[in-house]
Amino acid sequence: MFNKNDKKDIVKDHFIQYIQLLDIKQEEKPLVADKVKEEVVQDEIEVESEESLEDLQKQLDSMIGLDGVKQQVHSIINELKIDALRKSKGLKVSNTSKHLVFKGNPGTGKTTIARLLSKIYTELGILEKGQLVEVDRSEIVAGYVGQTALKTKEKIDEAMGGILFIDEAYTLAKGENDFGQEAIDTLLKAMEDHRDEFIVIVAGYDEPMESFLQSNPGLKSRFNEYIHFDDYSEEELFLIFGLLCEQNDFRMDFEAQDTLKSYLNELCNHKLDNFANGREMRNLFDKSKKAHSNRLASLNEISDKDLITFKKDDLLHAIEEMKLV
């Protein structure tokens, strides 16, 4: 648990320190919290296509947590840059697989990293277009023989020149008589026939993903880069909630912050199976905002400070609702 003087506190008196900690620029605005210009909440980040490789790497580095992920992505970038330099000098470059496996719990930034990689690969000349096509089982598996191959091929064609991101990919491998196997076979053939034309990223929980890759020799051989996404710590979850507040012109008073810290300590030490990391903070923020609105609606007079301040009771009501879900 944090102490009261933690430099991450985001009340007005400590907000400048908070922004410097995250290395995010702020723009002064009277009465309301300073707007955080860069969208760095993991499941919400938008990457502009005209941004340079340096800009994209800065976006990567500005994300909360994910230190191991950042290190691996930078390593991928370095290898691709050196390969390009070697090729320009007439040196041999091995044609290694660029398909990736993302393993980890929900809400840990897997989709955001996939979006960044699609832009990074385009900047490096690996991909022609750089679009990200996100799918799950329901979008590529049909209920009748032959239809699954057509649905899967449609999404593959859509992803040509970019990345096909398959979330909860392990759901495709349910057994020999399941139509998911037809999707896997279609995908493997496309990965072989269009080796340098698109990239596949499969994502999901750790153990199911390992079983999924072991279920088919062709799958295992085509993915040689694994990136693991750790759960966020309570400090990182606090920062994510704080950023959500700043992006929406809210702040917490000291008591609200202490309430949030206590909740996060309990949450991280007694995680449920459906723990959703960053999404958990998004849900908590939405419920806090609702509780804040209900509290203010009962007041005769509402000040500017009231409009932007989450209090202890707002967080307590939100936390109680979260526990009922």
C-alpha positions in Angstrom: 0.0 0.0 0.0 1.1 3.6 -0.7 1.8 6.3 1.9 0.1 9.6 1.8 3.1 11.4 0.4 3.4 9.1 -2.6 4.6 11.3 -5.5 2.0 9.6 -7.8 -0.8 11.5 -6.0 -2.9 13.4 -8.5 -4.6 16.1 -6.4 -3.9 19.6 -7.6 -0.9 20.3 -5.3 0.9 17.2 -6.6 -0.3 17.1 -10.2 2.9 18.6 -11.7 5.0 15.9 -10.1 2.6 13.3 -11.3 2.9 14.5 -14.9 6.7 14.6 -14.7 6.7 11.1 -13.4 4.9 9.9 -16.5 6.8 12.2 -18.8 3.6 13.5 -20.4 3.1 17.1 -21.3 0.2 19.1 -19.9 -1.7 22.1 -21.1 -2.9 24.6 -18.6 -6.6 25.1 -18.2 -8.4 27.1 -15.5 -10.5 25.3 -12.8 -10.3 21.9 -14.4 -7.6 19.3 -14.4 -4.9 19.7 -17.0 -5.6 17.7 -20.1 -3.2 14.8 -20.8 -2.5 15.0 -24.5 -1.2 11.6 -25.1 -3.7 8.7 -24.9 -1.8 6.0 -23.1 -4.4 3.9 -21.4 -3.6 0.6 -23.0 -6.9 -0.5 -24.5 -7.7 3.0 -25.8 -4.5 4.2 -27.5 -4.7 5.5 -31.1 -1.6 5.6 -33.2 -1.5 8.1 -36.1 -0.3 6.5 -39.4 1.9 9.4 -40.3 4.0 9.1 -37.1 7.7 8.3 -37.4 9.4 5.2 -36.0 10.8 7.4 -33.3 7.3 8.7 -32.4 6.0 5.2 -32.2 8.8 4.1 -30.0 8.1 7.0 -27.7 4.4 5.9 -27.6 5.6 2.4 -26.6 7.9 3.8 -23.9 5.1 6.1 -22.5 2.8 3.1 -21.7 2.4 2.2 -18.1 4.2 -0.9 -17.0 4.9 -3.7 -19.5 8.7 -3.4 -19.1 9.3 -6.9 -20.5 7.1 -6.3 -23.4 8.8 -3.0 -24.3 12.2 -4.7 -24.1 11.1 -7.4 -26.5 9.5 -5.0 -29.0 12.6 -2.8 -29.0 14.7 -5.9 -29.6 12.5 -6.8 -32.6 12.9 -3.3 -34.0 16.7 -3.4 -33.5 17.0 -6.7 -35.4 14.8 -5.5 -38.3 16.8 -2.2 -38.6 20.1 -4.1 -38.6 18.8 -6.6 -41.1 17.8 -3.8 -43.4 21.3 -2.2 -43.1 23.0 -5.6 -43.8 20.7 -6.1 -46.8 21.7 -2.6 -48.1 25.3 -3.6 -47.9 24.7 -6.8 -49.9 25.0 -9.1 -46.9 22.9 -12.2 -46.3 19.8 -11.8 -44.1 17.9 -14.8 -42.8 14.2 -14.8 -43.4 12.9 -15.4 -39.9 9.2 -15.7 -39.0 7.6 -12.4 -37.9 4.5 -14.0 -36.6 4.0 -13.5 -32.8 2.3 -15.1 -29.8 1.0 -12.8 -27.1 0.3 -14.6 -23.8 -1.3 -13.0 -20.7 -4.5 -12.1 -19.0 -7.1 -9.7 -20.4 -6.6 -5.9 -20.2 -2.8 -6.0 -20.3 -2.3 -4.1 -23.5 -2.0 -6.9 -26.1 -4.3 -5.2 -28.7 -2.5 -1.8 -28.2 0.9 -3.4 -28.7 -0.4 -5.1 -31.8 -1.6 -1.7 -33.2 1.8 -0.2 -32.5 3.6 -3.1 -34.1 1.5 -2.8 -37.3 2.6 0.9 -37.6 6.2 0.1 -36.7 6.4 -2.7 -39.3 5.0 -0.4 -41.9 7.6 2.3 -41.0 10.3 -0.3 -41.4 9.0 -1.5 -44.7 8.0 -4.9 -43.5 4.3 -4.4 -44.2 2.8 -2.6 -47.1 -0.3 -1.0 -45.5 -0.1 -1.6 -41.7 -3.8 -2.1 -40.9 -4.7 -4.3 -37.9 -7.6 -6.7 -38.4 -8.9 -8.0 -35.1 -10.9 -11.2 -34.9 -12.0 -13.9 -32.5 -13.5 -17.3 -33.1 -17.0 -16.1 -33.9 -15.7 -14.0 -36.9 -13.8 -16.9 -38.6 -15.6 -20.1 -37.6 -19.0 -21.0 -39.1 -21.5 -23.8 -38.3 -21.3 -25.7 -41.5 -18.6 -27.6 -43.5 -16.9 -25.3 -46.0 -18.1 -22.0 -44.6 -15.3 -21.6 -42.0 -12.7 -21.7 -44.7 -14.5 -18.9 -46.6 -14.9 -16.7 -43.5 -11.3 -17.2 -42.5 -10.0 -16.4 -46.0 -12.1 -13.2 -46.0 -10.3 -12.0 -42.9 -6.9 -13.1 -44.2 -7.6 -11.1 -47.4 -8.6 -8.1 -45.3 -5.4 -8.4 -43.4 -3.1 -8.6 -46.4 -0.4 -5.9 -46.1 -1.0 -5.7 -42.3 -1.6 -7.8 -39.2 -4.3 -10.4 -38.5 -4.8 -10.3 -34.7 -6.6 -13.4 -33.4 -7.8 -12.9 -29.8 -8.5 -16.0 -27.6 -6.9 -18.0 -30.5 -6.9 -21.2 -28.3 -10.7 -21.4 -28.8 -10.0 -22.6 -32.4 -8.6 -25.9 -31.2 -11.5 -27.7 -29.5 -11.1 -31.1 -31.1 -11.0 -33.0 -34.4 -14.7 -32.6 -35.2 -14.8 -28.9 -34.5 -14.9 -26.4 -37.3 -12.1 -24.4 -35.7 -9.6 -26.9 -37.1 -10.7 -25.8 -40.6 -9.9 -22.2 -39.6 -6.4 -23.3 -38.4 -5.7 -25.2 -41.6 -6.8 -22.3 -43.8 -4.6 -19.9 -41.7 -1.6 -22.2 -41.9 -1.9 -22.4 -45.7 -2.1 -18.7 -46.0 0.9 -18.1 -43.8 2.9 -20.4 -46.1 1.5 -19.1 -49.4 1.8 -15.4 -48.4 4.8 -15.6 -46.2 5.9 -12.0 -46.5 2.5 -10.4 -47.2 0.9 -10.3 -43.8 1.7 -11.1 -40.1 -0.4 -13.2 -37.7 -0.5 -12.5 -34.0 -2.3 -15.0 -31.8 -3.3 -14.0 -28.3 -4.8 -15.4 -25.1 -4.3 -16.8 -21.6 -0.9 -18.5 -20.9 -1.8 -22.2 -20.5 -4.6 -22.4 -23.1 -2.3 -20.7 -25.6 0.5 -23.2 -24.9 -2.0 -26.1 -25.4 -3.2 -24.5 -28.6 0.3 -24.3 -30.1 1.1 -27.8 -29.1 -2.1 -29.1 -30.7 -0.7 -28.7 -34.2 2.9 -29.1 -35.4 2.3 -26.6 -38.1 1.3 -23.9 -35.6 4.3 -24.4 -33.3 6.8 -24.2 -36.2 5.4 -20.9 -37.5 5.6 -18.9 -34.3 9.0 -18.5 -32.8 8.6 -15.2 -30.9 6.6 -15.2 -27.6 5.7 -12.1 -25.7 4.3 -12.4 -22.2 2.1 -9.6 -20.8 2.3 -9.5 -17.0 -0.6 -8.3 -14.8 -0.3 -4.7 -13.7 0.9 -4.0 -10.2 -1.3 -2.0 -7.8 0.9 1.1 -8.4 0.4 0.8 -12.2 -3.3 0.3 -11.8 -3.4 3.5 -9.7 -1.6 5.4 -12.5 -4.1 4.0 -15.1 -7.0 5.2 -13.0 -5.3 8.5 -12.5 -4.9 8.9 -16.3 -8.5 8.1 -16.8 -9.4 10.9 -14.4 -7.1 13.4 -16.2 -8.4 12.5 -19.6 -11.9 13.2 -18.4 -11.3 16.3 -16.3 -11.6 14.6 -12.9 -9.3 14.3 -9.9 -9.4 12.5 -6.6 -9.1 14.1 -3.2 -6.8 12.5 -0.6 -9.4 10.3 1.0 -10.5 9.0 -2.4 -6.9 8.2 -3.3 -6.5 6.3 0.0 -9.7 4.4 -0.7 -8.5 3.5 -4.2 -5.1 2.4 -2.9 -6.7 0.1 -0.2 -9.0 -1.4 -2.9 -6.1 -2.0 -5.3 -4.0 -3.7 -2.5 -6.9 -6.1 -1.8 -7.6 -6.6 -5.5 -4.0 -7.5 -6.4 -3.5 -9.7 -3.4 -6.7 -11.7 -3.9 -7.2 -11.8 -7.7 -10.3 -13.4 -9.1 -10.2 -15.6 -12.2 -12.0 -12.8 -14.2 -9.5 -10.1 -13.1 -9.2 -7.7 -16.1 -6.3 -5.4 -15.3 -6.6 -2.1 -17.2 -10.2 -2.8 -18.1 -10.9 -3.2 -14.4 -9.8 0.4 -14.0 -12.0 1.5 -16.9 -15.0 -0.1 -15.3 -14.2 1.3 -11.9 -13.8 4.8 -13.4 -17.2 4.5 -15.1 -18.9 3.4 -11.9 -17.1 6.2 -9.9 -18.4 8.8 -12.4 -21.9 7.5 -12.0 -21.6 7.6 -8.2 -20.2 11.2 -8.5 -23.2 12.3 -10.6 -25.7 10.8 -8.2 -24.0 12.5 -5.2 -23.9 15.9 -7.0 -27.5 15.6 -8.1 -28.7 15.8 -4.5 -26.8 19.1 -3.8 -28.5 22.5 -3.8 -25.3 24.2 -5.0 -22.6 22.7 -7.1 -19.2 24.3 -7.3 -16.6 24.0 -10.0 -14.5 22.0 -7.6 -17.4 19.6 -7.0 -17.7 19.0 -10.7 -14.1 17.7 -11.0 -13.6 15.9 -7.7 -14.1 12.3 -6.8 -14.6 11.8 -3.1 -14.2 8.8 -0.9 -17.9 7.9 -1.1 -17.8 7.9 -4.9 -15.1 5.4 -4.8 -16.7 3.3 -2.1 -20.0 3.1 -4.1 -18.1 2.2 -7.3 -16.1 -0.5 -5.5 -19.2 -2.0 -4.0 -20.7 -2.2 -7.5 -17.6 -3.8 -8.8 -17.8 -6.5 -6.2 -21.4 -7.3 -7.2 -20.4 -7.9 -10.9 
